[in-house]
Amino acid sequence: MNAINEPLNLGNLLKYEEDCLNYSREQVTVASGQNLELGAVVGRVTATGKLKRFDPVATDGTEDVAGILLGAIDATLIQRDDALLLARHAIVASHAVAWPAGIAAEQKAAAIAALEARGILIRQSA
């Protein structure tokens, strides 16, 4: 029998959020040149306020975690103003969080602590 592999969806990622007037979410702009998947950990460019993939060694603001994307967003050619960011007070499943390639264990631990400071908890789940 062949196994069916479905792509991750919001239900795989988001396990709890405060739903009082979308308290946990923000509509944000993703900078052009980005093609980000559901669950991508992102940072905010200080000069523009736009989001890019979290980069722990950057110096443009993206070294600080801003939150986790609640949907895939393709801003390869132009910036996108319709992205949803999980910014605060939520629980997400660890297996659905998308970290930058090559992130070191200590960088990931620091980013998880920064997310926890925002009230975003990462938990193991099936």
N, CA, C and O of each residue as an XYZ file, in Angstrom:
504
protein
N       0.839     -1.171      0.000
C       0.000      0.000      0.000
C       0.892      1.244      0.000
O       1.886      1.301      0.724
N       0.534      2.232     -0.809
C       1.288      3.475     -0.880
C       0.785      4.464      0.168
O      -0.419      4.614      0.375
N       1.719      5.124      0.814
C       1.358      6.150      1.785
C       1.010      7.438      1.054
O       1.574      7.742      0.002
N       0.090      8.177      1.615
C      -0.293      9.469      1.051
C       0.444     10.550      1.823
O       0.345     10.622      3.048
N       1.178     11.382      1.113
C       1.895     12.484      1.744
C       1.204     13.790      1.382
O       1.220     14.216      0.228
N       0.601     14.414      2.377
C      -0.051     15.689      2.171
C       0.857     16.795      2.681
O       1.583     16.601      3.656
N       0.823     17.956      2.031
C       1.613     19.078      2.540
C       1.053     19.556      3.877
O      -0.121     19.349      4.183
N       1.903     20.194      4.659
C       1.461     20.741      5.934
C       0.400     21.807      5.694
O       0.433     22.518      4.690
N      -0.540     21.906      6.629
C      -1.544     22.954      6.561
C      -1.591     23.674      7.902
O      -0.887     23.300      8.840
N      -2.417     24.698      7.988
C      -2.472     25.514      9.196
C      -2.809     24.692     10.425
O      -2.304     24.973     11.511
N      -3.650     23.686     10.276
C      -3.992     22.826     11.403
C      -2.821     22.013     11.917
O      -2.782     21.654     13.094
N      -1.861     21.715     11.042
C      -0.656     21.008     11.476
C       0.239     21.909     12.319
O       0.895     21.447     13.253
N       0.261     23.190     11.987
C       1.131     24.156     12.658
C       0.501     24.717     13.926
O       1.069     24.595     15.011
N      -0.651     25.320     13.793
C      -1.252     26.106     14.861
C      -2.122     25.241     15.751
O      -3.105     24.657     15.296
N      -1.755     25.160     17.025
C      -2.494     24.330     17.970
C      -3.351     25.170     18.908
O      -4.336     24.667     19.449
N      -3.005     26.427     19.113
C      -3.801     27.332     19.942
C      -3.415     28.755     19.593
O      -2.247     29.059     19.350
N      -4.429     29.630     19.573
C      -4.172     31.061     19.484
C      -5.283     31.792     20.206
O      -6.396     31.280     20.325
N      -4.990     32.967     20.679
C      -5.997     33.828     21.292
C      -6.842     34.401     20.172
O      -6.321     35.095     19.299
N      -8.144     34.123     20.183
C      -8.961     34.539     19.051
C      -9.757     35.815     19.308
O     -10.648     36.148     18.527
N      -9.463     36.508     20.347
C     -10.135     37.767     20.644
C      -9.695     38.831     19.639
O      -8.627     39.427     19.781
N     -10.526     39.064     18.625
C     -10.254     40.070     17.587
C      -8.879     39.903     16.949
O      -8.157     40.877     16.736
N      -8.530     38.655     16.647
C      -7.247     38.350     15.996
C      -6.047     38.867     16.776
O      -5.083     39.350     16.183
N      -6.099     38.770     18.092
C      -5.020     39.255     18.949
C      -3.669     38.633     18.592
O      -2.650     39.322     18.624
N      -3.647     37.357     18.256
C      -2.388     36.658     17.996
C      -1.803     36.956     16.624
O      -0.613     36.734     16.402
N      -2.622     37.458     15.695
C      -2.212     37.625     14.296
C      -2.027     39.086     13.907
O      -2.634     39.988     14.483
N      -1.168     39.291     12.909
C      -1.004     40.602     12.281
C      -0.917     40.398     10.776
O      -0.317     39.428     10.312
N      -1.513     41.308     10.012
C      -1.293     41.300      8.564
C      -0.013     42.074      8.323
O       0.156     43.180      8.837
N       0.895     41.494      7.540
C       2.229     42.059      7.371
C       2.660     42.047      5.907
O       2.022     41.436      5.051
N       3.762     42.744      5.655
C       4.347     42.790      4.316
C       5.615     41.954      4.295
O       6.483     42.095      5.157
N       5.709     41.081      3.299
C       6.912     40.278      3.087
C       7.720     40.944      1.979
O       7.191     41.256      0.912
N       8.997     41.157      2.240
C       9.887     41.809      1.274
C      10.030     40.969      0.013
O       9.969     39.741      0.058
N      10.219     41.648     -1.110
C      10.426     40.929     -2.369
C      11.706     40.101     -2.282
O      12.613     40.399     -1.504
N      11.750     39.063     -3.097
C      12.895     38.160     -3.095
C      12.744     37.017     -2.114
O      13.683     36.246     -1.917
N      11.576     36.893     -1.493
C      11.323     35.847     -0.504
C      10.259     34.890     -1.023
O       9.261     35.322     -1.599
N      10.466     33.618     -0.825
C       9.445     32.605     -1.080
C       9.401     31.751      0.179
O      10.201     30.831      0.346
N       8.460     32.065      1.060
C       8.442     31.492      2.403
C       7.298     30.505      2.563
O       6.193     30.725      2.067
N       7.579     29.428      3.255
C       6.610     28.386      3.475
C       5.805     28.630      4.754
O       6.193     29.421      5.614
N       4.681     27.931      4.851
C       3.898     27.914      6.073
C       4.814     27.542      7.230
O       5.589     26.592      7.124
N       4.734     28.272      8.319
C       5.530     27.962      9.498
C       6.911     28.573      9.501
O       7.685     28.327     10.426
N       7.247     29.366      8.491
C       8.574     29.988      8.435
C       8.757     30.969      9.590
O       7.890     31.801      9.857
N       9.877     30.862     10.256
C      10.249     31.819     11.294
C      10.828     33.033     10.575
O      11.708     32.896      9.725
N      10.332     34.220     10.917
C      10.719     35.428     10.199
C      11.197     36.521     11.151
O      10.904     36.521     12.347
N      11.948     37.451     10.561
C      12.377     38.652     11.257
C      11.940     39.868     10.466
O      11.552     39.762      9.303
N      12.007     41.028     11.111
C      11.550     42.264     10.482
C      12.754     43.150     10.157
O      13.548     43.468     11.043
N      12.892     43.548      8.892
C      13.972     44.433      8.477
C      13.758     45.787      9.163
O      12.705     46.405      9.006
N      14.731     46.233      9.903
C      14.599     47.456     10.682
C      14.284     48.664      9.800
O      13.412     49.462     10.143
N      14.968     48.807      8.686
C      14.819     49.987      7.838
C      13.465     50.083      7.152
O      12.988     51.187      6.886
N      12.833     48.945      6.859
C      11.599     48.961      6.066
C      10.372     48.433      6.806
O       9.243     48.749      6.433
N      10.583     47.632      7.851
C       9.478     47.004      8.552
C       8.942     45.772      7.851
O       7.986     45.158      8.326
N       9.542     45.398      6.728
C       9.091     44.225      5.966
C       9.736     42.961      6.523
O      10.814     42.997      7.116
N       9.041     41.841      6.313
C       9.530     40.572      6.838
C      10.393     39.838      5.831
O      10.184     39.905      4.619
N      11.368     39.134      6.381
C      12.213     38.207      5.635
C      12.428     36.994      6.520
O      12.141     37.021      7.716
N      12.941     35.922      5.912
C      13.272     34.728      6.698
C      14.234     35.132      7.822
O      15.165     35.910      7.610
N      13.995     34.597      9.002
C      14.870     34.804     10.147
C      16.286     34.396      9.782
O      16.508     33.330      9.207
N      17.249     35.257     10.121
C      18.658     34.992      9.837
C      19.465     35.361     11.075
O      19.727     36.542     11.304
N      19.864     34.384     11.873
C      20.515     34.675     13.155
C      21.853     35.397     13.050
O      22.346     35.909     14.055
N      22.452     35.453     11.868
C      23.735     36.155     11.732
C      23.598     37.470     10.968
O      24.604     38.113     10.667
N      22.384     37.874     10.655
C      22.163     39.129      9.927
C      22.387     40.326     10.849
O      22.526     40.172     12.063
N      22.421     41.506     10.262
C      22.541     42.748     11.032
C      21.520     43.782     10.567
O      21.669     44.974     10.837
N      20.475     43.318      9.861
C      19.465     44.231      9.310
C      18.147     44.197     10.077
O      17.170     44.816      9.654
N      18.108     43.488     11.189
C      16.886     43.333     11.973
C      16.314     41.934     11.887
O      15.585     41.507     12.782
N      16.633     41.213     10.818
C      16.084     39.860     10.661
C      16.761     38.853     11.587
O      16.378     37.684     11.621
N      17.757     39.299     12.331
C      18.368     38.431     13.334
C      17.500     38.339     14.593
O      17.750     37.505     15.463
N      16.487     39.194     14.687
C      15.534     39.176     15.794
C      14.222     38.573     15.297
O      13.680     39.006     14.280
N      13.722     37.586     16.006
C      12.506     36.885     15.596
C      11.291     37.805     15.746
O      11.087     38.418     16.794
N      10.482     37.891     14.674
C       9.231     38.659     14.710
C       8.024     37.759     14.885
O       6.983     38.207     15.366
N       8.147     36.497     14.501
C       7.038     35.567     14.616
C       7.139     34.451     13.594
O       8.216     34.154     13.076
N       5.984     33.830     13.312
C       5.905     32.668     12.426
C       4.797     32.916     11.409
O       3.701     33.347     11.768
N       5.085     32.643     10.142
C       4.079     32.847      9.099
C       2.976     31.788      9.180
O       3.241     30.605      9.394
N       1.734     32.244      9.003
C       0.578     31.355      9.067
C       0.127     30.864      7.701
O      -0.950     30.281      7.572
N       0.940     31.096      6.691
C       0.643     30.608      5.349
C       1.859     30.799      4.470
O       2.701     31.659      4.728
N       1.941     29.996      3.439
C       3.027     30.165      2.463
C       2.803     31.486      1.729
O       1.666     31.887      1.481
N       3.897     32.150      1.389
C       3.782     33.424      0.671
C       4.931     33.521     -0.335
O       6.103     33.414      0.025
N       4.573     33.725     -1.588
C       5.571     33.845     -2.646
C       5.725     35.320     -3.020
O       4.901     35.898     -3.729
N       6.798     35.893     -2.521
C       7.122     37.291     -2.821
C       8.402     37.336     -3.651
O       9.179     38.286     -3.562
N       8.611     36.303     -4.453
C       9.829     36.203     -5.239
C      10.040     37.432     -6.120
O      11.145     37.969     -6.189
N       8.982     37.872     -6.789
C       9.113     38.975     -7.739
C       8.714     40.328     -7.174
O       9.321     41.341     -7.520
N       7.707     40.364     -6.312
C       7.269     41.631     -5.718
C       6.925     41.414     -4.257
O       6.597     40.302     -3.843
N       7.004     42.494     -3.470
C       6.613     42.368     -2.077
C       5.142     41.997     -1.976
O       4.349     42.324     -2.858
N       4.783     41.313     -0.899
C       3.398     40.898     -0.685
C       2.891     41.525      0.611
O       3.521     41.412      1.662
N       1.752     42.181      0.514
C       1.171     42.881      1.655
C       0.071     42.076      2.335
O      -0.631     42.608      3.194
N      -0.093     40.817      1.975
C      -1.212     40.032      2.459
C      -0.807     38.814      3.289
O      -1.557     37.843      3.380
N       0.366     38.869      3.885
C       0.829     37.745      4.700
C       0.250     37.847      6.109
O      -0.001     38.944      6.609
N       0.041     36.685      6.749
C      -0.419     36.652      8.132
C       0.711     36.148      9.018
O       1.305     35.098      8.772
N       0.986     36.929     10.053
C       2.056     36.623     10.998
C       1.457     36.226     12.327
O       0.590     36.925     12.852
N       1.904     35.119     12.875
C       1.586     34.749     14.240
C       2.585     35.512     15.104
O       3.767     35.171     15.145
N       2.110     36.533     15.786
C       3.008     37.457     16.470
C       3.045     37.294     17.982
O       3.996     37.732     18.630
N       2.009     36.660     18.555
C       1.950     36.595     20.017
C       0.927     35.564     20.487
O       0.015     35.195     19.746
N       1.087     35.115     21.695
C       0.127     34.325     22.454
C      -0.456     33.162     21.648
O      -1.612     33.201     21.227
N       0.362     32.128     21.442
C      -0.083     30.971     20.665
C       0.777     29.759     20.994
O       1.821     29.866     21.638
N       0.314     28.614     20.535
C       1.087     27.375     20.625
C       1.160     26.783     19.226
O       0.151     26.688     18.527
N       2.376     26.380     18.819
C       2.583     25.760     17.515
C       3.270     24.414     17.688
O       3.946     24.163     18.685
N       3.080     23.551     16.691
C       3.697     22.229     16.695
C       5.119     22.312     16.155
O       5.355     22.899     15.098
N       6.046     21.734     16.867
C       7.456     21.816     16.499
C       7.745     21.272     15.111
O       8.577     21.825     14.391
N       7.064     20.187     14.720
C       7.356     19.570     13.426
C       6.939     20.439     12.242
O       7.364     20.187     11.114
N       6.121     21.448     12.479
C       5.633     22.288     11.386
C       6.314     23.654     11.331
O       5.997     24.467     10.462
N       7.235     23.912     12.238
C       7.976     25.180     12.228
C       9.130     25.044     11.239
O       9.884     24.071     11.281
N       9.262     26.036     10.343
C      10.294     25.997      9.296
C      11.444     26.926      9.677
O      11.313     28.150      9.661
N      12.564     26.314     10.017
C      13.757     27.054     10.418
C      14.657     27.294      9.213
O      14.574     26.556      8.230
N      15.518     28.314      9.268
C      16.460     28.513      8.155
C      17.410     27.318      8.038
O      17.776     26.702      9.039
N      17.790     27.012      6.836
C      18.734     25.912      6.605
C      20.046     26.197      7.323
O      20.548     27.321      7.301
N      20.586     25.182      7.948
C      21.894     25.308      8.575
C      21.910     26.023      9.917
O      22.988     26.336     10.422
N      20.752     26.291     10.511
C      20.737     26.975     11.797
C      21.398     26.093     12.853
O      21.130     24.894     12.930
N      22.256     26.695     13.658
C      22.955     25.967     14.713
C      22.018     25.763     15.907
O      21.072     26.527     16.102
N      22.287     24.741     16.686
C      21.439     24.405     17.831
C      21.307     25.576     18.800
O      20.214     25.841     19.301
N      22.393     26.273     19.068
C      22.326     27.399     20.012
C      21.553     28.588     19.432
O      20.896     29.319     20.172
N      21.630     28.782     18.116
C      20.851     29.838     17.463
C      19.362     29.506     17.514
O      18.532     30.382     17.757
N      19.035     28.247     17.286
C      17.645     27.805     17.342
C      17.105     27.942     18.760
O      15.971     28.382     18.951
N      17.897     27.572     19.742
C      17.471     27.698     21.143
C      17.214     29.161     21.501
O      16.248     29.465     22.200
N      18.065     30.062     21.030
C      17.869     31.495     21.288
C      16.606     32.002     20.606
O      15.871     32.806     21.180
N      16.350     31.540     19.386
C      15.144     31.950     18.661
C      13.888     31.414     19.350
O      12.881     32.117     19.434
N      13.939     30.189     19.837
C      12.799     29.619     20.568
C      12.531     30.441     21.824
O      11.377     30.704     22.159
N      13.589     30.847     22.517
C      13.430     31.698     23.705
C      12.821     33.044     23.332
O      11.991     33.572     24.072
N      13.223     33.604     22.193
C      12.657     34.885     21.736
C      11.177     34.729     21.389
O      10.376     35.618     21.677
N      10.812     33.608     20.773
C       9.404     33.351     20.488
C       8.618     33.198     21.789
O       7.508     33.717     21.909
N       9.185     32.494     22.752
C       8.520     32.330     24.046
C       8.309     33.679     24.728
O       7.294     33.884     25.393
N       9.254     34.593     24.570
C       9.108     35.938     25.134
C       7.920     36.673     24.509
O       7.348     37.568     25.131
N       7.553     36.303     23.294
C       6.379     36.870     22.616
C       5.111     36.095     22.963
O       4.016     36.463     22.537
N       5.263     35.023     23.738
C       4.122     34.206     24.103
C       3.828     33.115     23.098
O       2.762     32.501     23.156
N       4.753     32.852     22.165
C       4.579     31.778     21.187
C       5.361     30.560     21.685
O       6.591     30.576     21.733
N       4.646     29.530     22.047
C       5.264     28.332     22.570
C       5.336     27.266     21.499
O       4.372     27.049     20.765
N       6.478     26.598     21.406
C       6.675     25.507     20.463
C       6.625     24.207     21.267
O       7.387     24.009     22.213
N       5.709     23.334     20.863
C       5.513     22.084     21.593
C       5.624     20.899     20.658
O       5.303     20.995     19.473
N       6.079     19.782     21.198
C       6.101     18.524     20.453
C       4.672     18.079     20.250
O       3.849     18.183     21.160
N       4.369     17.581     19.054
C       3.028     17.037     18.825
C       3.101     16.018     17.701
O       4.083     15.948     16.961
N       2.056     15.245     17.593
C       2.012     14.200     16.573
C       1.670     14.771     15.228
O       1.589     14.033     14.246
